[in-house]
Amino acid sequence: MIPADKTTPLSPQHQKALQRAFVVLENPRFAARLAEYAGQPVRRVLRMLPNAANAQLNGVVESAVLRCLRVAINSIEPASQRRPEALVPTFLVGLSGGVSGLFGVVALPLNYH
């Protein structure tokens, strides 16, 4: 890992990537806004949980996200000229979306209660 240094300039490729990331993060698309809206019932349910259960659930989610991140990072070979592996990360993203959707569907009736 390269240490952060304010005097080290970014390569043009990294500058472009940083600019794209900034634009994407500052201008959420429809899907992101829809996901935010759909997640509101889940947040309500989580607020009703006891603190201990909420903390345990947060720990499980954090652990799963970190595992997915490790898999994604380990699938990239720094010196390789080939494209990064897409199958495993794509599967994990689909799986996390499915789990998120399941919580949304389960919590949906609570929104109308």
Phi and psi in radians as a Rosetta constraint file:
Dihedral C 1 N 2 CA 2 C 2 CIRCULARHARMONIC -1.513 0.35
Dihedral N 2 CA 2 C 2 N 3 CIRCULARHARMONIC 2.241 0.35
Dihedral C 2 N 3 CA 3 C 3 CIRCULARHARMONIC -1.197 0.35
Dihedral N 3 CA 3 C 3 N 4 CIRCULARHARMONIC 2.553 0.35
Dihedral C 3 N 4 CA 4 C 4 CIRCULARHARMONIC -1.206 0.35
Dihedral N 4 CA 4 C 4 N 5 CIRCULARHARMONIC 2.241 0.35
Dihedral C 4 N 5 CA 5 C 5 CIRCULARHARMONIC -2.453 0.35
Dihedral N 5 CA 5 C 5 N 6 CIRCULARHARMONIC 2.173 0.35
Dihedral C 5 N 6 CA 6 C 6 CIRCULARHARMONIC -1.160 0.35
Dihedral N 6 CA 6 C 6 N 7 CIRCULARHARMONIC -0.338 0.35
Dihedral C 6 N 7 CA 7 C 7 CIRCULARHARMONIC -1.594 0.35
Dihedral N 7 CA 7 C 7 N 8 CIRCULARHARMONIC -0.148 0.35
Dihedral C 7 N 8 CA 8 C 8 CIRCULARHARMONIC -1.493 0.35
Dihedral N 8 CA 8 C 8 N 9 CIRCULARHARMONIC 1.990 0.35
Dihedral C 8 N 9 CA 9 C 9 CIRCULARHARMONIC -1.309 0.35
Dihedral N 9 CA 9 C 9 N 10 CIRCULARHARMONIC 2.667 0.35
Dihedral C 9 N 10 CA 10 C 10 CIRCULARHARMONIC -1.413 0.35
Dihedral N 10 CA 10 C 10 N 11 CIRCULARHARMONIC 2.565 0.35
Dihedral C 10 N 11 CA 11 C 11 CIRCULARHARMONIC -1.206 0.35
Dihedral N 11 CA 11 C 11 N 12 CIRCULARHARMONIC 2.760 0.35
Dihedral C 11 N 12 CA 12 C 12 CIRCULARHARMONIC -0.982 0.35
Dihedral N 12 CA 12 C 12 N 13 CIRCULARHARMONIC -0.647 0.35
Dihedral C 12 N 13 CA 13 C 13 CIRCULARHARMONIC -1.111 0.35
Dihedral N 13 CA 13 C 13 N 14 CIRCULARHARMONIC -0.766 0.35
Dihedral C 13 N 14 CA 14 C 14 CIRCULARHARMONIC -1.224 0.35
Dihedral N 14 CA 14 C 14 N 15 CIRCULARHARMONIC -0.599 0.35
Dihedral C 14 N 15 CA 15 C 15 CIRCULARHARMONIC -1.099 0.35
Dihedral N 15 CA 15 C 15 N 16 CIRCULARHARMONIC -0.757 0.35
Dihedral C 15 N 16 CA 16 C 16 CIRCULARHARMONIC -1.075 0.35
Dihedral N 16 CA 16 C 16 N 17 CIRCULARHARMONIC -0.769 0.35
Dihedral C 16 N 17 CA 17 C 17 CIRCULARHARMONIC -1.092 0.35
Dihedral N 17 CA 17 C 17 N 18 CIRCULARHARMONIC -0.710 0.35
Dihedral C 17 N 18 CA 18 C 18 CIRCULARHARMONIC -1.144 0.35
Dihedral N 18 CA 18 C 18 N 19 CIRCULARHARMONIC -0.713 0.35
Dihedral C 18 N 19 CA 19 C 19 CIRCULARHARMONIC -1.112 0.35
Dihedral N 19 CA 19 C 19 N 20 CIRCULARHARMONIC -0.744 0.35
Dihedral C 19 N 20 CA 20 C 20 CIRCULARHARMONIC -1.105 0.35
Dihedral N 20 CA 20 C 20 N 21 CIRCULARHARMONIC -0.741 0.35
Dihedral C 20 N 21 CA 21 C 21 CIRCULARHARMONIC -1.092 0.35
Dihedral N 21 CA 21 C 21 N 22 CIRCULARHARMONIC -0.718 0.35
Dihedral C 21 N 22 CA 22 C 22 CIRCULARHARMONIC -1.065 0.35
Dihedral N 22 CA 22 C 22 N 23 CIRCULARHARMONIC -0.812 0.35
Dihedral C 22 N 23 CA 23 C 23 CIRCULARHARMONIC -1.091 0.35
Dihedral N 23 CA 23 C 23 N 24 CIRCULARHARMONIC -0.772 0.35
Dihedral C 23 N 24 CA 24 C 24 CIRCULARHARMONIC -1.118 0.35
Dihedral N 24 CA 24 C 24 N 25 CIRCULARHARMONIC -0.758 0.35
Dihedral C 24 N 25 CA 25 C 25 CIRCULARHARMONIC -1.262 0.35
Dihedral N 25 CA 25 C 25 N 26 CIRCULARHARMONIC -0.532 0.35
Dihedral C 25 N 26 CA 26 C 26 CIRCULARHARMONIC -1.499 0.35
Dihedral N 26 CA 26 C 26 N 27 CIRCULARHARMONIC -0.273 0.35
Dihedral C 26 N 27 CA 27 C 27 CIRCULARHARMONIC -2.235 0.35
Dihedral N 27 CA 27 C 27 N 28 CIRCULARHARMONIC 1.396 0.35
Dihedral C 27 N 28 CA 28 C 28 CIRCULARHARMONIC -1.098 0.35
Dihedral N 28 CA 28 C 28 N 29 CIRCULARHARMONIC 2.397 0.35
Dihedral C 28 N 29 CA 29 C 29 CIRCULARHARMONIC -1.416 0.35
Dihedral N 29 CA 29 C 29 N 30 CIRCULARHARMONIC 3.076 0.35
Dihedral C 29 N 30 CA 30 C 30 CIRCULARHARMONIC -0.983 0.35
Dihedral N 30 CA 30 C 30 N 31 CIRCULARHARMONIC -0.774 0.35
Dihedral C 30 N 31 CA 31 C 31 CIRCULARHARMONIC -1.059 0.35
Dihedral N 31 CA 31 C 31 N 32 CIRCULARHARMONIC -0.703 0.35
Dihedral C 31 N 32 CA 32 C 32 CIRCULARHARMONIC -1.178 0.35
Dihedral N 32 CA 32 C 32 N 33 CIRCULARHARMONIC -0.721 0.35
Dihedral C 32 N 33 CA 33 C 33 CIRCULARHARMONIC -1.138 0.35
Dihedral N 33 CA 33 C 33 N 34 CIRCULARHARMONIC -0.693 0.35
Dihedral C 33 N 34 CA 34 C 34 CIRCULARHARMONIC -1.135 0.35
Dihedral N 34 CA 34 C 34 N 35 CIRCULARHARMONIC -0.729 0.35
Dihedral C 34 N 35 CA 35 C 35 CIRCULARHARMONIC -1.097 0.35
Dihedral N 35 CA 35 C 35 N 36 CIRCULARHARMONIC -0.700 0.35
Dihedral C 35 N 36 CA 36 C 36 CIRCULARHARMONIC -1.071 0.35
Dihedral N 36 CA 36 C 36 N 37 CIRCULARHARMONIC -0.786 0.35
Dihedral C 36 N 37 CA 37 C 37 CIRCULARHARMONIC -1.125 0.35
Dihedral N 37 CA 37 C 37 N 38 CIRCULARHARMONIC -0.762 0.35
Dihedral C 37 N 38 CA 38 C 38 CIRCULARHARMONIC -1.183 0.35
Dihedral N 38 CA 38 C 38 N 39 CIRCULARHARMONIC -0.455 0.35
Dihedral C 38 N 39 CA 39 C 39 CIRCULARHARMONIC -1.383 0.35
Dihedral N 39 CA 39 C 39 N 40 CIRCULARHARMONIC -0.188 0.35
Dihedral C 39 N 40 CA 40 C 40 CIRCULARHARMONIC -1.032 0.35
Dihedral N 40 CA 40 C 40 N 41 CIRCULARHARMONIC -0.779 0.35
Dihedral C 40 N 41 CA 41 C 41 CIRCULARHARMONIC -1.077 0.35
Dihedral N 41 CA 41 C 41 N 42 CIRCULARHARMONIC -0.621 0.35
Dihedral C 41 N 42 CA 42 C 42 CIRCULARHARMONIC -1.127 0.35
Dihedral N 42 CA 42 C 42 N 43 CIRCULARHARMONIC -0.733 0.35
Dihedral C 42 N 43 CA 43 C 43 CIRCULARHARMONIC -1.087 0.35
Dihedral N 43 CA 43 C 43 N 44 CIRCULARHARMONIC -0.653 0.35
Dihedral C 43 N 44 CA 44 C 44 CIRCULARHARMONIC -1.103 0.35
Dihedral N 44 CA 44 C 44 N 45 CIRCULARHARMONIC -0.775 0.35
Dihedral C 44 N 45 CA 45 C 45 CIRCULARHARMONIC -1.095 0.35
Dihedral N 45 CA 45 C 45 N 46 CIRCULARHARMONIC -0.750 0.35
Dihedral C 45 N 46 CA 46 C 46 CIRCULARHARMONIC -1.106 0.35
Dihedral N 46 CA 46 C 46 N 47 CIRCULARHARMONIC -0.596 0.35
Dihedral C 46 N 47 CA 47 C 47 CIRCULARHARMONIC -1.174 0.35
Dihedral N 47 CA 47 C 47 N 48 CIRCULARHARMONIC -0.446 0.35
Dihedral C 47 N 48 CA 48 C 48 CIRCULARHARMONIC -1.423 0.35
Dihedral N 48 CA 48 C 48 N 49 CIRCULARHARMONIC -0.306 0.35
Dihedral C 48 N 49 CA 49 C 49 CIRCULARHARMONIC -1.220 0.35
Dihedral N 49 CA 49 C 49 N 50 CIRCULARHARMONIC 2.615 0.35
Dihedral C 49 N 50 CA 50 C 50 CIRCULARHARMONIC -1.085 0.35
Dihedral N 50 CA 50 C 50 N 51 CIRCULARHARMONIC 2.682 0.35
Dihedral C 50 N 51 CA 51 C 51 CIRCULARHARMONIC -0.977 0.35
Dihedral N 51 CA 51 C 51 N 52 CIRCULARHARMONIC -0.698 0.35
Dihedral C 51 N 52 CA 52 C 52 CIRCULARHARMONIC -1.118 0.35
Dihedral N 52 CA 52 C 52 N 53 CIRCULARHARMONIC -0.765 0.35
Dihedral C 52 N 53 CA 53 C 53 CIRCULARHARMONIC -1.164 0.35
Dihedral N 53 CA 53 C 53 N 54 CIRCULARHARMONIC -0.694 0.35
Dihedral C 53 N 54 CA 54 C 54 CIRCULARHARMONIC -1.119 0.35
Dihedral N 54 CA 54 C 54 N 55 CIRCULARHARMONIC -0.731 0.35
Dihedral C 54 N 55 CA 55 C 55 CIRCULARHARMONIC -1.141 0.35
Dihedral N 55 CA 55 C 55 N 56 CIRCULARHARMONIC -0.709 0.35
Dihedral C 55 N 56 CA 56 C 56 CIRCULARHARMONIC -1.153 0.35
Dihedral N 56 CA 56 C 56 N 57 CIRCULARHARMONIC -0.743 0.35
Dihedral C 56 N 57 CA 57 C 57 CIRCULARHARMONIC -1.099 0.35
Dihedral N 57 CA 57 C 57 N 58 CIRCULARHARMONIC -0.743 0.35
Dihedral C 57 N 58 CA 58 C 58 CIRCULARHARMONIC -1.052 0.35
Dihedral N 58 CA 58 C 58 N 59 CIRCULARHARMONIC -0.695 0.35
Dihedral C 58 N 59 CA 59 C 59 CIRCULARHARMONIC -1.118 0.35
Dihedral N 59 CA 59 C 59 N 60 CIRCULARHARMONIC -0.718 0.35
Dihedral C 59 N 60 CA 60 C 60 CIRCULARHARMONIC -1.130 0.35
Dihedral N 60 CA 60 C 60 N 61 CIRCULARHARMONIC -0.792 0.35
Dihedral C 60 N 61 CA 61 C 61 CIRCULARHARMONIC -1.118 0.35
Dihedral N 61 CA 61 C 61 N 62 CIRCULARHARMONIC -0.775 0.35
Dihedral C 61 N 62 CA 62 C 62 CIRCULARHARMONIC -1.065 0.35
Dihedral N 62 CA 62 C 62 N 63 CIRCULARHARMONIC -0.745 0.35
Dihedral C 62 N 63 CA 63 C 63 CIRCULARHARMONIC -1.086 0.35
Dihedral N 63 CA 63 C 63 N 64 CIRCULARHARMONIC -0.749 0.35
Dihedral C 63 N 64 CA 64 C 64 CIRCULARHARMONIC -1.128 0.35
Dihedral N 64 CA 64 C 64 N 65 CIRCULARHARMONIC -0.737 0.35
Dihedral C 64 N 65 CA 65 C 65 CIRCULARHARMONIC -1.131 0.35
Dihedral N 65 CA 65 C 65 N 66 CIRCULARHARMONIC -0.744 0.35
Dihedral C 65 N 66 CA 66 C 66 CIRCULARHARMONIC -1.134 0.35
Dihedral N 66 CA 66 C 66 N 67 CIRCULARHARMONIC -0.656 0.35
Dihedral C 66 N 67 CA 67 C 67 CIRCULARHARMONIC -1.115 0.35
Dihedral N 67 CA 67 C 67 N 68 CIRCULARHARMONIC -0.778 0.35
Dihedral C 67 N 68 CA 68 C 68 CIRCULARHARMONIC -1.070 0.35
Dihedral N 68 CA 68 C 68 N 69 CIRCULARHARMONIC -0.698 0.35
Dihedral C 68 N 69 CA 69 C 69 CIRCULARHARMONIC -1.129 0.35
Dihedral N 69 CA 69 C 69 N 70 CIRCULARHARMONIC -0.744 0.35
Dihedral C 69 N 70 CA 70 C 70 CIRCULARHARMONIC -1.076 0.35
Dihedral N 70 CA 70 C 70 N 71 CIRCULARHARMONIC -0.734 0.35
Dihedral C 70 N 71 CA 71 C 71 CIRCULARHARMONIC -1.076 0.35
Dihedral N 71 CA 71 C 71 N 72 CIRCULARHARMONIC -0.786 0.35
Dihedral C 71 N 72 CA 72 C 72 CIRCULARHARMONIC -1.109 0.35
Dihedral N 72 CA 72 C 72 N 73 CIRCULARHARMONIC -0.767 0.35
Dihedral C 72 N 73 CA 73 C 73 CIRCULARHARMONIC -1.157 0.35
Dihedral N 73 CA 73 C 73 N 74 CIRCULARHARMONIC -0.732 0.35
Dihedral C 73 N 74 CA 74 C 74 CIRCULARHARMONIC -1.222 0.35
Dihedral N 74 CA 74 C 74 N 75 CIRCULARHARMONIC -0.299 0.35
Dihedral C 74 N 75 CA 75 C 75 CIRCULARHARMONIC -1.420 0.35
Dihedral N 75 CA 75 C 75 N 76 CIRCULARHARMONIC -0.126 0.35
Dihedral C 75 N 76 CA 76 C 76 CIRCULARHARMONIC -1.775 0.35
Dihedral N 76 CA 76 C 76 N 77 CIRCULARHARMONIC 2.194 0.35
Dihedral C 76 N 77 CA 77 C 77 CIRCULARHARMONIC -1.729 0.35
Dihedral N 77 CA 77 C 77 N 78 CIRCULARHARMONIC 2.037 0.35
Dihedral C 77 N 78 CA 78 C 78 CIRCULARHARMONIC -1.018 0.35
Dihedral N 78 CA 78 C 78 N 79 CIRCULARHARMONIC -0.648 0.35
Dihedral C 78 N 79 CA 79 C 79 CIRCULARHARMONIC -1.627 0.35
Dihedral N 79 CA 79 C 79 N 80 CIRCULARHARMONIC -0.014 0.35
Dihedral C 79 N 80 CA 80 C 80 CIRCULARHARMONIC -1.333 0.35
Dihedral N 80 CA 80 C 80 N 81 CIRCULARHARMONIC 2.523 0.35
Dihedral C 80 N 81 CA 81 C 81 CIRCULARHARMONIC -1.649 0.35
Dihedral N 81 CA 81 C 81 N 82 CIRCULARHARMONIC -0.123 0.35
Dihedral C 81 N 82 CA 82 C 82 CIRCULARHARMONIC -1.482 0.35
Dihedral N 82 CA 82 C 82 N 83 CIRCULARHARMONIC 2.817 0.35
Dihedral C 82 N 83 CA 83 C 83 CIRCULARHARMONIC -1.204 0.35
Dihedral N 83 CA 83 C 83 N 84 CIRCULARHARMONIC 2.594 0.35
Dihedral C 83 N 84 CA 84 C 84 CIRCULARHARMONIC -1.084 0.35
Dihedral N 84 CA 84 C 84 N 85 CIRCULARHARMONIC 2.652 0.35
Dihedral C 84 N 85 CA 85 C 85 CIRCULARHARMONIC -1.064 0.35
Dihedral N 85 CA 85 C 85 N 86 CIRCULARHARMONIC 2.350 0.35
Dihedral C 85 N 86 CA 86 C 86 CIRCULARHARMONIC -1.954 0.35
Dihedral N 86 CA 86 C 86 N 87 CIRCULARHARMONIC -0.366 0.35
Dihedral C 86 N 87 CA 87 C 87 CIRCULARHARMONIC -1.142 0.35
Dihedral N 87 CA 87 C 87 N 88 CIRCULARHARMONIC -0.935 0.35
Dihedral C 87 N 88 CA 88 C 88 CIRCULARHARMONIC -1.134 0.35
Dihedral N 88 CA 88 C 88 N 89 CIRCULARHARMONIC -0.868 0.35
Dihedral C 88 N 89 CA 89 C 89 CIRCULARHARMONIC -1.061 0.35
Dihedral N 89 CA 89 C 89 N 90 CIRCULARHARMONIC -0.645 0.35
Dihedral C 89 N 90 CA 90 C 90 CIRCULARHARMONIC -1.124 0.35
Dihedral N 90 CA 90 C 90 N 91 CIRCULARHARMONIC -0.738 0.35
Dihedral C 90 N 91 CA 91 C 91 CIRCULARHARMONIC -1.080 0.35
Dihedral N 91 CA 91 C 91 N 92 CIRCULARHARMONIC -0.770 0.35
Dihedral C 91 N 92 CA 92 C 92 CIRCULARHARMONIC -1.153 0.35
Dihedral N 92 CA 92 C 92 N 93 CIRCULARHARMONIC -0.656 0.35
Dihedral C 92 N 93 CA 93 C 93 CIRCULARHARMONIC -1.135 0.35
Dihedral N 93 CA 93 C 93 N 94 CIRCULARHARMONIC -0.759 0.35
Dihedral C 93 N 94 CA 94 C 94 CIRCULARHARMONIC -1.075 0.35
Dihedral N 94 CA 94 C 94 N 95 CIRCULARHARMONIC -0.720 0.35
Dihedral C 94 N 95 CA 95 C 95 CIRCULARHARMONIC -1.107 0.35
Dihedral N 95 CA 95 C 95 N 96 CIRCULARHARMONIC -0.791 0.35
Dihedral C 95 N 96 CA 96 C 96 CIRCULARHARMONIC -1.151 0.35
Dihedral N 96 CA 96 C 96 N 97 CIRCULARHARMONIC -0.619 0.35
Dihedral C 96 N 97 CA 97 C 97 CIRCULARHARMONIC -1.149 0.35
Dihedral N 97 CA 97 C 97 N 98 CIRCULARHARMONIC -0.681 0.35
Dihedral C 97 N 98 CA 98 C 98 CIRCULARHARMONIC -1.134 0.35
Dihedral N 98 CA 98 C 98 N 99 CIRCULARHARMONIC -0.745 0.35
Dihedral C 98 N 99 CA 99 C 99 CIRCULARHARMONIC -1.110 0.35
Dihedral N 99 CA 99 C 99 N 100 CIRCULARHARMONIC -0.751 0.35
Dihedral C 99 N 100 CA 100 C 100 CIRCULARHARMONIC -1.078 0.35
Dihedral N 100 CA 100 C 100 N 101 CIRCULARHARMONIC -0.745 0.35
Dihedral C 100 N 101 CA 101 C 101 CIRCULARHARMONIC -1.111 0.35
Dihedral N 101 CA 101 C 101 N 102 CIRCULARHARMONIC -0.657 0.35
Dihedral C 101 N 102 CA 102 C 102 CIRCULARHARMONIC -1.077 0.35
Dihedral N 102 CA 102 C 102 N 103 CIRCULARHARMONIC -0.783 0.35
Dihedral C 102 N 103 CA 103 C 103 CIRCULARHARMONIC -1.098 0.35
Dihedral N 103 CA 103 C 103 N 104 CIRCULARHARMONIC -0.662 0.35
Dihedral C 103 N 104 CA 104 C 104 CIRCULARHARMONIC -1.125 0.35
Dihedral N 104 CA 104 C 104 N 105 CIRCULARHARMONIC -0.744 0.35
Dihedral C 104 N 105 CA 105 C 105 CIRCULARHARMONIC -1.177 0.35
Dihedral N 105 CA 105 C 105 N 106 CIRCULARHARMONIC -0.713 0.35
Dihedral C 105 N 106 CA 106 C 106 CIRCULARHARMONIC -1.140 0.35
Dihedral N 106 CA 106 C 106 N 107 CIRCULARHARMONIC -0.670 0.35
Dihedral C 106 N 107 CA 107 C 107 CIRCULARHARMONIC -1.465 0.35
Dihedral N 107 CA 107 C 107 N 108 CIRCULARHARMONIC -0.235 0.35
Dihedral C 107 N 108 CA 108 C 108 CIRCULARHARMONIC -0.987 0.35
Dihedral N 108 CA 108 C 108 N 109 CIRCULARHARMONIC -0.805 0.35
Dihedral C 108 N 109 CA 109 C 109 CIRCULARHARMONIC -1.038 0.35
Dihedral N 109 CA 109 C 109 N 110 CIRCULARHARMONIC -0.511 0.35
Dihedral C 109 N 110 CA 110 C 110 CIRCULARHARMONIC -1.179 0.35
Dihedral N 110 CA 110 C 110 N 111 CIRCULARHARMONIC -0.444 0.35
Dihedral C 110 N 111 CA 111 C 111 CIRCULARHARMONIC -1.174 0.35
Dihedral N 111 CA 111 C 111 N 112 CIRCULARHARMONIC -0.536 0.35
Dihedral C 111 N 112 CA 112 C 112 CIRCULARHARMONIC -1.763 0.35
Dihedral N 112 CA 112 C 112 N 113 CIRCULARHARMONIC 0.051 0.35
